[in-house]
Structure formats: C-alpha cells, structure tokens
C-alpha cells in the first residue's frame, strides 16, 4: 500500500476516534446532567411531599381540635352532652358484661335565675365556672360531670357497690354546695336539686336512664329543692299528670275552678273564733278535688302563682267584709303565701292597696308560709317579710316542728304564729318524743312573744294536754270542719237566731 494512502487512513481513524471520544464524553456529560436534574427533581418532590404530609398532619390536628372543642362546654370546660352520652353508652356495655352497678344524676342549681337578675349575667357565668371547678374536684377520675346547658349538669358514677351508694354520693354533692362561693369577694350561697337513676333498676339504655334521672330531679324540686330523690316508676305517671295540670293552670279562667274552704281557729277556753284559715282547693275536671299543696309548686313553675295568690288575697278580703256584714266577726283571716310572691317587688304595694280598698285593719290579714320556703336563703325574702310586717300584717309558719327550719332564722323574722304540725298533735298522746317537741314549740313561741296554734286537734284528750302546756289556740275537727263561705255564713246566722 502506498505510504501516502496509509497515512491518510491513519489520520482518518484518528479523527474518527477523537470524534467518537468527544461524542462519548458529551453523552456522559449529558446523562450526568440529566441524572443530577432527576435527583434535584426527586429532592424537590420529596420536599413537597413532606410539606404536603406536614400540612395533612396539621389539617388532621386542626380537625381533631375543632372536634374536641365542639365537645367541650366553652364556659366551664366540662364535657358536653354528646361526650356524656358516649361515655354513658360505653359504661352500659361494660356494666352489662361485668354485671356492675352504676348511677347517673341530673342536677339543677336552685333559683339560679335570681343570681343573673340580682347580680349580672357575667356574675352568673363566674358562678357556673366556680361550680364546675368544685364539682370536678369532688368526683373520681373515672366519673364524669357534664354541663348540658344553663344551670343543668349530668353526672356519671360507674362501678358503685350498691344502689344506696348513690344516695351517699348525692349527699356529698349537696354538702359541697353548702360551702359559700366567692365572686368578686362577695360571698354567695347556693343549693342544688338532684335526681338519681340507677342501672339496671331504672333503665338499660341511655335515653331511659337520662329521662328517669330528669323525672327524679323534678320530684326533688317539688319536695322543696335542696335535696335528692331516687327515680320511682310512679314519678313518670305523676309527670304526665303534672303536664296536664300545668296546661290547665295557664288558662286565664283557672281561678273559676277553685273552691275555698275555711276552718276556724279557736281559743280552746272561750271557744271564741280568732281566725278563719283559708284552705284552697281546685275542682279539676279530670283529677277531681285537689288541695292547694298538690298544685302550688306547679303554679310557681308555670309563673301563675302571683296571679293565683293575688286572687286568694282578694277573695279573703272580700269574704271578711261579707262575714262582718252578717254579724260574724273573726278577728283575722289566713291565706297561704309562696316564695314566688315574696320575690315579686310589687307584692307589698298590691297588699296595701287591697287593705285600703276593703278598709281592713292590716292585722286582720295573716300570711301563712311553710317550712320549705326557708330552703332558700333567708336574705332573699327577709326584706319583703319585713315590709309586710311594717305594713301591719301578721306572719305564721305552718307545719312547725317538722322540716329543717333553722332557729337562727327566727331571730331575724318577727313570726307572730307558730302552727304546730298535725302529725305531732296526733302522735303526742302515744309518743313521748312528739309530746316533747310540741312542748318545745309552745315554749319557744311564748319566749318570742308569739302564739302557738295546734293544728289537727281531734279529741278532748289532745285538747286537755295542749291546755296543760299553755297552748290555748287550736284548730281541727274538734272545733269545726272545713266549710265553704256560704256554710260558715249559714251556721253563723243559725247561731245568732238561737241566741235571739
């Protein structure tokens, strides 16, 4: 081969090799660049994924926080009703499986609306927070207390030893309320009412247990509040009856269905009538003749007690005038008085206007209150009772010797008449304890320059024993049965005719 041709071939091969090496280097650099870009893209994607994952976690956390906040009462930070019902459902399953007893309680703070009216809504909120804190401190870790709205609370107490244990727990809750609350350095006393339902006796599902606890709570309120009541099956029937009576009480014409009876209070030595005691009854079209005590609490709850109470006072004033026109001169007439009437700021003015309208001496009007009225704090009614006394009317306490009236209150109230409970009068001949209580009430009345009146006197033995105690004012079947106004007038006219 020619040397020139060979050199050309060698040069061509060299050039091609250089080109191929350059191309390989370019391709290597290109692939390296692409790999770097892929790695960078993967890092970006991973970073974005991590960011998205973090956002998802945060979103889930926020969702959970929203859920949790929606199940917590914002005012008291207690669990709400949904949480309570969920825990109750879980406790039901566990208790059925392991054959355990538990109870729930429904609680209301008594007369809480007065706090809001007398102080402020802000003060009411402060009290609710203080109540919630105290309740949480008084229960076990496995227990639940929930605020379900307003001044209403629900308790769940799992794993109790026996149904009676629920009563001990309720008593402890009420005792906690006996301690004062302090709001803006002001001392405030509260009471509460509790209704108890026990599993499995009072229900085996969430709805039934809560309903029955609420029924027991209503019963506690009708018993004067500041107490607890266990659910009883008859309460449910009573509640249905109360709904009917409540609807009837709201009718403007309800007073036309009332019948007023009067029973004489007499001086046992002279047989002189010192007072006619008004005994209101309701002739209900469905439930028959109902005594005042059977519907007075419902009248308070419905807000109708002020209108009914005013009607009773007017009827008493009118009747006293009518009797005197017929030459019958009882020195006074007594009418029942409720807590709601004493909370009415216009009550004393209304009474004064009626006395003036009928030209009656204020001492001829006696307001009768019961021991249960003192389950509230005395400060709420002391001013109004003092105004009634200043007006000249008199005050009597019915059923004295029973209940929980503190003698401390008697120093602050000018009570004129202590009416001894009929059950004590009935038992005093057979029970030394009852006789001792009657003697104590008579002595107490005398020491306070008041009058003791024995109610329910049925026979001469009771009369004579009472006279030996220096109790001369008596009321009961021995001296006269309850009569309508017309029967009293007819009897009076007959007695006048016999003396003529």
Secondary structure, DSSP 8 states (H G I E B T S, - for coil): --HHHHHHHHHHHHHHHHHHHHHHHHHHHHHHHHHHHHHHHHHHHHHHHHHHHHHHHHHHHHHHHHHHHHTB-TTT--B-HHHHHHHHHHHHHHHHHHT-EEEEEEEEETTHHHHHHHT-HHHHHHHHHHHHHHHHHHS-TT-EEEEEETTEEEEEEEEESSHHHHHHHHHHHHHHHHS-EEETTEEE---EEEEEEEETTT-SSHHHHHHHHHHHHHHHHHTTSSSEEE--HHHHHHHHHHHHHHHHHTSTTGGGGEEEEEEEEEETTT--EEEEEEEEEEEETTTEEEEGGGTHHHHHHHT-HHHHHHHHHHHHHHHHHHHHHTT---S-EEEE--HHHHT-TTHHHHHHHHHHHTT--GGGEEEEEEGGGGGS-THHHHHHHHHHHHHT-EEEEEEETSS---HHHHTTS---EEEE-HHHHHHTTT-HHHHHHHHHHHHHHHHTT-EEEEE---SHHHHHHHHHTT--EEESTTT---EEHHHHHHHHHHHHHHH-
